[in-house]
Amino acid sequence: MNSLIGLLTFLSVLGLQVGRAEVAPPNILWIFTDDHATQALGAYGGRFESLNLTPNLDRIAEEGILFERAYVGNSICAPSRATLLTGKHSHKNGKYMNWHSERFNHDQPQFQKVFQANGYQTAMVGKIHLAGKLQGFDYWEVLLGQGEYNDPVFKTEDGKTSYQGHSTDIITDRAIRWFKQDRDPEKPFMAMVHFKAPHRGWVPAERIRKRFESREFPEPETLFDDYEGRGHAARNQDMSISETMGTEGDGKAWRPERQAELLEIDQDDPEALTRLKYQWYMRDYLACVAGVDENIGRLLDYLDEAFLSDNTVVIYSSDQGFYLGEHGWFDKRFMYEESFRTPLVARWPGVIPPGTRSTDLVQNIDNAPTFLDIAGIEVPVDMQGVSLVPLMKGETPEDWRESLYYHYYEYPGVHNVRRHEGVATQRYKLIRYYGEDVPNGEEWELFDLELDPDELTSVYDVPANKEIINELKVELQRLRDHYEVVDESPKEKPRRS
């Protein structure tokens, strides 16, 4: 009898332990890159799909969800990161531009502070691009500013440290070191691993660069876009491969093999030179992406080895998209699809059905609320985004958004892209350029993405579109009211430094 009671007691305790394990708060691993275009992530398809550039990121998508219509609210690095931390658009978090003189207010509410207050251990390793002392992280080790690709300097609470090697490898090394040495196994974690790559400079690790140096990559159909169907802003930017991208700096023509290629073409032929610079650009950029994917594989392997995979939500995104020769450009900033759209994939074992794809409109203001909802933590009412957890479970709420708001502010500035705001729906995009150096102070573009997915011809002036234009202008104002957009620009234009 006593042995039977003992057995029942043991089974009861075991059942309680299993029950607790089943409801244990999930860990979250947020992996972030800089300027990673959806065109360069295999699971999204496109002209690089057959190259198998991103097998580990593709694995996350295959084992979880891929968001096909994920976008940002301001396609530039530091403001995007401020939005990540706060769940708010630029006009609410105060970070409009990349300028160093425009300081981010670290004292404001941020999602990692909420995690910390709710028993999570928080860590941040890599690039944050927000000057000042971070708050809400039990551990943080971040690059100085944009950071260097090789032999980068990191800062922590205790000062600065320089490491030898490539930044992508080192960021992964430091993150895994935190997992192994500093992580408290009694607490759930929210860990953020932010890579510098593939930001401009495009300096891949040497072992990967060698694999890409002699490869030829397909060109986009719009490499020689003449902007005939767009307005003043597209025609007067300064981010073209043909004009802005140099041969020595961006192109790294000093490499012996590239010197030889340069001598093989007619350098007085603009088209030939643009085609060559495009190839150099793709070799460096895509090699940087491959390096990131390789290191994401290391992170996934660590989770497996540490038996953390089953209870860890892995989410990957980038601070915005990027032009890989489309419209003849590199960089971002415009509300056109290549830079407005950003990759977003997630894996949550037991919750997200493998192979899920979502076509609902989501935005980077949604990241912070999603993290909190995953952990079962109440989302602060001042966050402007909404949780993506229902979409992850394959359920689209009836009241899910049907439009997105966008606003770019950094003008005058690098790449000479005019200030603009806009509204995007599943089919249409209405963009309003405004301010100095815009004809009559205001210029509009309308694109029908169903008929013109490459956004080559604005149909704003087509009389038949008057009704949809009026509807979109009403929706734009509704979004401005909803998000409390009171100013079209910062109250004081900061000095560039």
N, C-alpha and C positions, 0 to 999 in steps of 0.2 A: 504493500500500500504506500509506504513512504517513498519507494523508488518511483511509483507511478506519479505521486504528487510532485516529486523532484523533476521527473521528465516533463510534466505539464508546465511546471514553473519555468523550466529551461526554454521550452517551446514558446511560452508566453513572452519571456524576455527577448528571445530571438525575434519573435514577431514584432515586438515594439521597436527593436533596433532596425529591422528591415523597413518598417513603416517610417521611421525617422529618416532613414537613408533615402526613401522614395521622395520625401518632401524637403530634403535638404536644399537650401537656397543654391541656385546654379551659379557657377563661376562664369565670368565673362572675359573673353580675350578679344579686344578690339584692335585690329591691325589696320593701319592707315598709311597711305603713300601720298606723294606729292606729284600732281599732274599726270596721273595714270588715266589714259583715255580708254573708254570702253572698247574702242577699235583694237586695242592691244591686249585684250583679255579673251582667251580662246572661247570661253563659254558664251560670249556675246556674238560670236560669228564675225563676219567681215573678211577683209582681204588677207588678213594674217592668220586666219583660223587654222589652216593646214600646217602651220609651222610648229605647232605644239609648244608655244612659248610659255604657257602658264598651266602646266599639268596640276600643280597643287591648288591653285585658285580654282581651276576647273573642278577639282575634286570636291572642294567646299560647296560649289554650286550643285554638283551632282548629288551630294549627300544632304543637301538642304534646299535653299531657295535662291533664285536669281531674280532681282528686281529689274525689269526691263525699262521702267520709266522712272528712274531715280535721278533727281536734279538737285542743284544748289540754288541758294538765294542771291549769291554774289560771287562770281567766279574769279576769285583771287585768294591767295594762300592764307594770310593771317586772318582776314575776316571770316573765312570758312572755318578756321579752327576756333575762333571765338564763338561762332554759331554752334559748333560741336559741343563746347563746354557749357553753354548757357541755354541752348534750345531756343534761341531768339535770333531774329533777323538783325542785320547790322545797325539799323537805326535804334534798336532797343539795347544791344550790348555795347554800343559805342565804338566798335571797331569797323570803320568804313573802308580803310585802305591799308596798304602795306607800309606806309611811311612810319619810320621809327619815332618821329615826334608825336604821332598819334598813339598815345599809350593805352594799353588795355587795362581796364579796372579789375584787378584780381580780387578786390573785396566784394564784388557782386556775387549773387547766388550762382552756383555751378553744380552740375549733376554729381561730380565726384565728391563734393562736400556732403551731399545727401547720402551717398553710399557710405561714406565714412561714419556719418552719424547713425547709420543703421547696421553697424557691425561688420561691414565689409572692409577688407584690406585693399588699399588702392595703390597702384604703381603706374608711373609714366616713364617710358624710356624712348629716347629718340628725338625727333624734331617737333617742336611746338610752335616756334616762330612768334611767340608772344613774350616780349621783353618783361622782365620783372620776376619776382619770387612767386613760384607756383603755390597754390593753396589747395587743400583737400586731398593731397597725396601723402600716404605714409612714406613713400619712397619716390623720388624723381631724379632722373639723370638725363639731361637734355642737351642737344646741340646748341652752340652759340649762334643765335640768329638763323640764317639759312644753313649754316654748317658747311663743312668741307667734305668732299667725297673721300679723300685720302688723308690719313693721319688726323682725324677730327679731334676737336677739343669739346669736352662735355663739362657742364656745370651741375653741381648738386648743392644741397644745403651747406656742405662743407668746403666748397670752393671749386676749382677747375682742375680737370685732368685731361691729358692728351694720350690718345691710344694710337698705336701703330697698326695700320691696315686699312681696309676699305670700310666705309661707314655702314654699308648694308650688313656686312658680316659682323661688325663690332656691335651694332645695335642689337642684333640677334644674340650675340655672346652675352651682352650685359643683361638682356631680358632673361635668358635662361639661367644666368648666375643668380638673378633675383629669385627666380622660382626655386632654385635648389638651396640657396643659402638664407634668404631673408623672408620668404613666404611663411606665414603662420598656417600650418595645416589644419588648425582648429577653426579657421575663419574662411568664409568664401572670399574670392578675390575678384576685383575688377582691374584688369591689367591692360594697359594701352601701350602698344608697340608701334611707333611711328617712324617710318623710313624717310630719308631725304630723297632717295631715288623715286621716280626718274625725273627730278627737277632739272632745269636748264644747267648746262655745264656738261650733263650727260657723260659722266666718266664711269664706265663700268669697271668691275674688277678685271684685272688683266687676264685671268684664266677664262673669263667669259668673253671678253673683247676679242680674243683670238678666234673664237668660234664664229664670230659674226663679221669679221673684217672683210672677207672676200665675197659675202653673200649679196645677192641682188633681190630687192624687194619690190612688189607691185606698187605702182603709182595710183593715187586716187584719181578719179575721173575729173576732179575739179582743180588739179594742180595748177593749171593755167587759167583759172577763173579771171574774167575781166570785170566783174562786179557790175556789169551793165544793168542788171535787174535790181540792184540795191541802191541805197542812198549815199549821202555824203560820208557817213561814218565808215562804211566798208571800203570806200574808195580812198580814204585818207588815213587809214591806220598805218602803223609802222611795225608790222610783225610778219612781213613776208619772207619766204625763203629766198626769193630772188634778190631783194634789196636789203633787208635787215640782217639776215644771217650771213655772217662773214665766213670767208674761207679759212682764215687762220685761227680765230677764236673758237666760234661754234663748230666750224668744219674740221678743225685740227689738221689742216693741210700740211703741217710740218712733219707728220708721220711719213716715213719714206715711201710706203706703199701708196699713200694718197698723193704725194708729190708726183709719183709716176702716173697716176690716173689723171691728175690735173694737166700734165703735159700731153696727154693723149687726146684731149679735146680742144676745140677752138674756143679759147677763153673770151673771144670777142663775140661769141654766139650766146646771148643771154639764156636761151632755152636750154642749151647743152649744159651750161654752168649750173642752172637751177636743178636740172635732173641729177647732176653729180652731187650737188650739195644735199639734195633730198636723200640720196643713197647714204651719204655719210651720216646724216642726221638719223636715219632709221637704224643704221648699224649700231650707233651709240645708244640711242634711246631704247631700242628693243633689247639690247644687251643689258641695260640697266634694269629693265622689267624682268628679264630672265633671272638676273641676280636676286631681285626681290622674291620672285617665286621660289627659287631654290631655298632661300632662307625661311620662307613661310613653311616649306616642307620640313625644315628643321624644327620649327615651332610645333607643327602638328605631330611630328615624331616624338618630341618630348612629352606632349600631352599623353600620347599612347604609352610611352615607357613609364610614366609616372602614374598611370591608371587614373588620369584626370579627364580623358576625352568624353566619357559618358555623361558627365555632369558639368561640362564646360560648353557654353555657347560661343562659337567662333564667328566673328563678324568682320568682314573686310570691305573697305571703301577707300576713296581718294578725296582730296580736298576740292577737286573739281575735275572736269574732263580736260582735253587738250587737242590741239590741231596737229595732225600728223600729215601735213601737206594738203589737207582739204582746204579749198579756197586759196591755195598757195601759201598757207600760213603755218606758223608754229605759235605757241603760247595759248592764251585762253581769253577771258574777259567778256567777250560778246555773249549775247543771249542765244546765239545760234546753237544748234543741237550739240555739236562736237565738244563745246566747252561748258554749256549749260548742264548737260547730262553727265552723270558720274557712275562708276561701277558700284554695285552694292550686292554682296552675296553673304549668306549666313547659313550656319549649320547648328542645329539644336537637336541632338539625338533624342528620339522618343516624342518630340513635339512637332518639328517641321517634317512633313513627309518628303522623303528624298525625291529630287527631280521637280520640285515645285517651281513654277515661274509665275510672277505677278506682273500684270500690266497696269496696275493702279498707279496713280500719280503720287509719288512720295518725294520728300525733300529733306535736306540735311537738318532742318529744324526738328525733324522727327527722331533723330538719333538719340538724344538725351532722354526724351520720354520713353523711348523703346527700351533703353538699358534699364531704367528704373522699373518699368512694368515687368520686364523679364524677371527681375529680382523680387517682384511682389511689393515694391515700395511705391507709395503714393506719389504721383507726379505733381510737382508744384503748379499752382494755378497760373503763375506768370509765364510759364514756358509756352511758346507759341506753336510748337509742334504737337503731333499726336502719336501715340504708340503704334508701331507696326506689328505688334504681336498678333492681332487678329488676322492680318494678311499672311503672317508666317504660318498660321494654322489653316490657311486656305479659306478664310472667311472674310469677305469684304463687307464691312458695315454699310447699311443702307444709306447712311448720311456721309459716306466717304467723299472727300473733296473732289471737285470736278475741274479745278483750276489751280494754278500756281502763280505766286508773285515773285518777280525778280527785280533787282536794283543794283546797278554798277555805278560807282562814284569816282574812281580814281582818274580824274582829268582836271588839269593837264598832268600828264604822267607818262611813265614808261609805256611804249607801244602806241601812245597817241589814240587810244580808244575813247570815244566820246561817252559822256555820262548818258545812261539810259535806264529806263524801267520798262516792265512789260508784264503781260498776262499770257499764260499758256494753258491751253486745254488739250484734250487728247488729240484734237485735229488741228486747231488753229493756234497761231502765235501772233500777238500784236505787240509791237515794240515802239516805244516813244523815246527818241533822242532829244535832249534838251540842253540849253545853256549856251555858254560861249562857243563860238566857232561852229554853230549849227545854223543852217540857213533859216532866217526868220525866227531863230531862237527855239524852234521845235520842228521835228521831222518824224514821220510815222512810217512803219513798215508792217505789212500783214503777209503772213505765209500760211498757205494751206498745206500742211504736212502730208496729207493723204495724196494730193496731186503733185506736190513738189517737195519730196523728203529731203533734198539737198539744199533747200532754201535758196534757190538761184534767182527767183523772180518775185519781188513784192507785188501783191495784187491790191494794195491799199487804194490805188486810184481807179480800180475797176468799178464802174457804177453798180453792177449787180451785187457787189459786196457791201453796199451801204448798210443793209440791215444787220449783217454779222458784225460789222465794225462798230455799230452803235451798241450792240449787245456786249461786245468785248470791252468797250469803253466803260459801260456801266459796271461790268464785272471787275475791271481794273480799279475803279473807284471803290467798289465794295471791298475788295481786298485791302486797299489802302486804309479804309475805315476799320476793317476787321483787325489789321495788324497795327493800327494806330500810327500810320506813317504821317507825321506832321510836317517834316521838312524833306525837301528834295535833295539836300546836301548837308554836310556837317555845318554846324553854326560857325565854326572857324576853320578855314582851310589851313591844315598844318603845313609847316615848312618841311620839305624833303630833306632827308639826311642819309 
